[in-house]
Amino acid sequence: MKRLVLLLLSHALAIGLGFALGIYALPILIAPAGPSQAQLDETAGEALFRGRFRRDLQDSDALHWGEGAVSVGPRHISLLGELAPGPDYKLYLSPEFVQTEADFLRLKPRMLRVGDVKTFRNFLVPLPASADLNAYNTVIVWCESFGQFITAAQYR
């Protein structure tokens, strides 16, 4: 009986660990190729504003971070850098700089959801035609599925 319980516990632990690793690895495995250097250079050249993702923000941690140069232009927002891999990342524009989940949730009704972030090394996300960049000052990456703050960059 004791052997059966240990066997069940070890298998449950292995299944749980495999599931957790799958959640982490799946976005990496299905991520499309990032934008080319030429595309990033073009959008950076058109940029009206620039900012920087940093790893040391308050709610960023070892599994939820971003770093690199963010360019905000009339048609695209781009990153020349890297994000921690994860599922269901969304890009938002915020009227205030935030670095915590609580602040993100407080301001979310006033934010503009720009689009999906599908790559973890560099990205290029088109801006909606209706976006008024002057109404916002911060670019945020948020994990919608888990309600997790990833990173933010103040651009003005």
N, C-alpha and C positions, 0 to 999 in steps of 0.2 A: 504494500500500500504506500509506504513512504517513498519507494522508488518511483511509483506512478506519479505521485504528487511532484516530485523533483523533475521528472521527465516533462510533465505538463507545464510547470513553471519555466523550465529552460526553453521549451519550444515557444511559449507565449512571449518570453523575453526576446528570443531571436526574431519572431514575427514582428514584434513592436519595433525593434531596432531596424529591421529591414524596411518597414513602412516609413519610419522617420528618415532613413537614408534615401529612400525613394522620393519622398517629398522634396528633399534637398537637391538630389541629383537630376530629377526629371526636367526642371527648367533649363539646366545646363545642357542636357542632351538634346532638347528640342529647340533650343535658341537658334534663330536664324543668324547668318553671318552679319556682322556689324557693317556700318557704312564704310565706304572706301576713304582713304586719306584725302583723295581729291574732293569728294563730297563734303567732308568735314572742313577742308580748307576753304571751299566755296562758301559754305554757310557761315564760317567764322569771319570771312571777309565782308559779308553782308550784315554782320551783327550790329545791332543798335546798343546792346548792353552786354556786359560780361560779368560772370560771377565764378565762384569756386566751391565745389563740393569738398568738404573736409571730413575726416574720420573722427574728429574729436568733439562732435556735437553731443549735447546732453543725452539724448535717447538713442544715439548710434552706439553700437556695441560690436563685438567680434563677428557676429553673424548678420548685422544690419548696418551697412555703411556705404559710403560712396566717396570717391575722390577724383578730382580732375577739373579741367577748365570747362565751364558752361558758357555757351554763346546763345544769346537771345536775339533773333532777327525778325524781320517782318513776316517771314514765311515758315521758319523752323526754329526749334530749340535743339541744340546739339551738345553732346558731351564728348570731349576728348579726355578719356579717363576710364574709370572702372567702377562697377557697382558689385556689391556682394550678390551672388546669385540667389534668386528666390522667385516664387510664383506671383503672377497677377500684379506686377508693378504698374502703377499709374503715375502720370506726370501732372502736377497741378501748378497753377500760378496762385500766389497768395498776396493779399494786400499788406501783410505783415510778415516779418521774419519769424519762423518758428523752428524749434529744435526739440520739441517734445510731442508725444502722442496727444497729451491733454490739450495743448495749444492747437494742434492740428484739428482735433475734433471740434474745438470751440469755434475755430474760424472756417471750417469746411463749408458751411452754407454761403460764405462770401467768396469762396475760391472758384476758380475756373478749372475744370478738369480738361486738360489739353488732349490727352490720349494715352495709349499703351506704350510702355517701355518693354521691348521684347529682347533686347540684347544687353549683355552685361559688361562688355568692353566696347566703349563708344556707343553712342546712339544718335539718332536723328529723328525727331518727332515733329510732324507738321503741325503748325498752329491753325486753329479755326480762323476763318476769314473775319469773324466778328470779334476776335481777341483784341482788347485795348491794353497794350503792354504798359501804358502809363497808369493804369488803374491798379497795377500790382507792382511788387518789388522783389518777389522771391519765387524761385523755382523749387518745387518739392517732389521727391520720389517717395511714394507711399505704397505699401503692400496692402491691397484691398482685401484679399482673402483672410488675412490674419490680423488686420487692423494694426499694422506695425509701421512705425516711422523708420525710414531708411536714411534719408539725407536731405539737406536743403542748401541752397545757395542764394544769397541776397545779391541782386544784380543792380539795384539802384537805391 
